[in-house]
């Protein structure tokens, strides 16, 4: 398996954890409490910001409309994110997203393992 294959598996595990962690919460962007399909929405895009791709402060549950059709609906997402995690953690997240990161297969396998275990802990 390639690194990309492992990243896909890790992303599935991480996203499942985020959806379970945020279960019952409204969409981070539009605050809709009745989401038909819940997405794990990255504030900083997962494909361009590897350093925060698996950062729990960067990813929150959002409705499909905001995440997929409004590209995250980032202005209200930012406001809600700062309320949720605080300005200091938001500033740290912004600093981390600027750092270039490359994963090894072993690191990605560990991420997968970590989030499968964290998901079990929530259930």
N, C-alpha and C positions, 0 to 999 in steps of 0.2 A: 504494500500500500504506500502511496505517496504522502507527502506532507499535506497536500490539499485534501486527500481522502480523510486523513486524521482530523484536520481542521473542521471538516463538515460534521464528523461524528461528535467532536467536542462542542461545536456550536449547537447541535441538537440537544445535547445534555444540558448545556448552560441555559439555553432558551427555555427548556422544560422546567428547570429550577426557577428561573425568573417568573414564569407564569404561575407556578405554585406559590412562590414567595409572595406575589402580589395578588393572589386570588381574593376576590371580593372587593378589590380597590377599583376606583374608576380609571378610565383612560388618563394617563399622565398628561396628555395634551389638551383634550377637549373636556375632560372630566365627566364623560358619559359613563354612568354606572351600569348600563345595560349593553355591554359589548357582546355582539353575536360571535365574533371570532377575535380571540385575544392574541396579540402579537408581542414578542419581546422586542421592544423598540430601542435601538441604540441612539443616544443623543449624538455622539460622534460616530459616524459611519464605521461599521465593522470592517469593511473592505479597505478603507483608506487610513484607518487609525488602529493599527494592530496592538499598540501598547495598551489601549483601553478596550479592546474587543471583548475581553472576558472580565471587565471591571464591573462589579455589581452597582457601583454608583452611576455608571454610564448607561445602564440598561434597565428599563421599566416597562410594565405592561401598558399597552396602548391598543386602541381599536384598530381594526384593519384599515378603515378609511384614513385615519391620521397617519398611520405608519406607512402604508403602501401607496395611497393615492395623494397624500399631501406631504410626502417626503419627511414624515415625522412631525409635521406641524410644529416646527421648532421654536417659534416665538413663545407660544403658551407653554410648550414643553420646558423651555429654559426657566420661565417664571415658576412653574410648579416644581421643577427639579431643585431650584434654590430653596424653595419653601420646605421641601422634603428632606434634603441632605444638609442644608445650611450653606452660607456663602463661602466659608472656609474650605469645606470639602469640595464645593463646586470649583473654587479657584485651584485646588490641588488637582482636580480632574482635568481642568484646562491645561495645566502645566504638564501633566502626564501625557496628554494626547499629542503634544508636540514632539515627543521623544520617539525616534524610530526604533522599531523592534522587529526582530525576526525570531520565530519559534523553531525549536528542534522538534523532531517527532516525539522524542521522550517527554519534553515539556507538555506537548499537546495531549499525549496519553495521560499524563498526570492531571491535567485540567479536566479531561473527561472523567477520570476516576473520582476526582474531588467533587464534581457537580452531580454525579450519579449518587454519591454518598450523601451529599447535602440534600438532594431531593428525597432520598429515603428518610432522612431525618425530619423532613416536613410532613411526611405522610403518616 
